[in-house]
Amino acid sequence: MADVKAAALHPRIEELLEHLEETRAALLDAVQHVGRDRRDERPGDGRWTVGEVLDHVSRVEAGYARLLTKRVSDARAKGLSRETETSSMRDSPRSRSAAPRCAPRCSTRTASRSAR
């Protein structure tokens, strides 16, 4: 990430990258609470292992990166001007409404429970 941050990025892109780094760190921290011997166990019928969840997250991240790159490229090709808004995206009503849906599934407490 250091090379990306060396370039002058729009504040909202910097905020997005920071959020991704924070959530990735939280996920990896949660994984550390699951014993290595339990990471390949299914917590129940039809449930994913820790390894499968990590693989899924990795694939989704890569897909979002490709989608974002394509949409920015398409927008530039259509003549969309540079973004001038620099306020935080985290404080927007849309981001606040999404947080409660994600938080319970992403908490360290949930990962710790599955480690027992």
C-alpha positions as CSV (number, residue, x, y, z in Angstrom):
1,M,0.0,0.0,0.0
2,A,2.9,2.4,0.6
3,D,3.6,2.8,-3.2
4,V,-0.1,3.7,-3.7
5,K,-0.1,6.2,-1.0
6,A,3.1,7.9,-2.4
7,A,1.0,9.2,-5.3
8,A,-1.3,12.0,-4.7
9,L,-4.7,10.4,-4.1
10,H,-8.1,12.0,-3.7
11,P,-9.0,12.2,0.0
12,R,-12.0,9.9,-0.5
13,I,-9.8,7.3,-2.2
14,E,-7.3,7.6,0.7
15,E,-10.2,7.2,3.2
16,L,-11.4,4.1,1.3
17,L,-7.9,2.5,1.3
18,E,-7.6,3.3,5.0
19,H,-10.9,1.6,5.7
20,L,-10.0,-1.4,3.7
21,E,-6.7,-1.7,5.6
22,E,-8.5,-1.3,9.0
23,T,-11.1,-4.0,8.1
24,R,-8.5,-6.4,6.8
25,A,-6.5,-6.0,10.0
26,A,-9.7,-6.6,12.1
27,L,-10.4,-9.7,10.1
28,L,-6.9,-11.0,10.4
29,D,-7.0,-10.3,14.2
30,A,-10.3,-12.2,14.4
31,V,-8.7,-15.1,12.6
32,Q,-5.9,-15.2,15.1
33,H,-8.5,-16.0,17.8
34,V,-9.3,-19.2,16.0
35,G,-6.9,-22.0,16.8
36,R,-4.9,-23.2,13.7
37,D,-6.3,-26.7,14.2
38,R,-9.9,-25.3,14.0
39,R,-9.5,-23.1,10.9
40,D,-10.4,-25.9,8.5
41,E,-13.4,-27.1,10.5
42,R,-16.9,-26.3,9.5
43,P,-18.8,-24.7,12.4
44,G,-22.0,-26.4,11.2
45,D,-23.7,-28.0,8.2
46,G,-23.5,-25.8,5.2
47,R,-21.3,-23.3,7.0
48,W,-17.9,-22.1,5.7
49,T,-14.5,-22.8,7.2
50,V,-12.3,-19.9,8.2
51,G,-10.1,-20.6,5.1
52,E,-13.1,-20.6,2.8
53,V,-14.2,-17.2,4.3
54,L,-10.8,-15.8,3.8
55,D,-10.7,-17.1,0.2
56,H,-14.1,-15.5,-0.5
57,V,-13.1,-12.2,1.0
58,S,-10.0,-12.2,-1.2
59,R,-11.9,-12.9,-4.3
60,V,-14.6,-10.3,-3.5
61,E,-11.9,-7.7,-2.8
62,A,-10.2,-8.4,-6.2
63,G,-13.6,-8.2,-7.9
64,Y,-14.4,-4.9,-6.3
65,A,-11.0,-3.5,-7.3
66,R,-11.6,-4.5,-10.9
67,L,-15.1,-3.1,-10.9
68,L,-13.9,0.2,-9.4
69,T,-11.1,0.5,-11.9
70,K,-13.5,-0.2,-14.8
71,R,-16.1,2.3,-13.6
72,V,-13.5,5.1,-13.0
73,S,-12.0,4.4,-16.5
74,D,-15.5,4.4,-18.1
75,A,-16.4,7.6,-16.3
76,R,-13.2,9.3,-17.4
77,A,-13.8,8.2,-21.0
78,K,-17.3,9.8,-20.9
79,G,-15.7,13.0,-19.7
80,L,-16.7,13.0,-16.1
81,S,-14.8,15.7,-14.3
82,R,-12.6,15.1,-11.2
83,E,-14.4,14.7,-7.9
84,T,-14.3,18.0,-6.0
85,E,-16.1,16.8,-2.8
86,T,-13.7,15.9,-0.1
87,S,-15.9,15.4,2.9
88,S,-15.7,12.0,4.7
89,M,-17.7,9.1,3.2
90,R,-17.7,7.5,6.6
91,D,-20.0,10.2,8.0
92,S,-22.5,9.9,5.2
93,P,-26.0,8.7,6.0
94,R,-25.5,5.8,3.6
95,S,-22.4,4.5,5.4
96,R,-24.1,4.8,8.8
97,S,-27.1,2.7,7.6
98,A,-24.8,-0.1,6.4
99,A,-22.8,-0.4,9.6
100,P,-25.3,-2.2,11.7
101,R,-25.9,-4.9,9.1
102,C,-22.1,-5.7,8.9
103,A,-20.9,-5.2,12.4
104,P,-22.4,-8.3,14.1
105,R,-21.0,-10.6,11.4
106,C,-17.6,-9.1,11.4
107,S,-16.9,-8.7,15.1
108,T,-13.9,-10.3,16.9
109,R,-16.4,-11.6,19.5
110,T,-18.1,-13.8,16.8
111,A,-14.7,-15.2,15.7
112,S,-13.7,-15.9,19.3
113,R,-17.0,-17.8,19.9
114,S,-16.3,-20.1,16.9
115,A,-12.8,-20.8,18.3
116,R,-14.2,-22.5,21.4
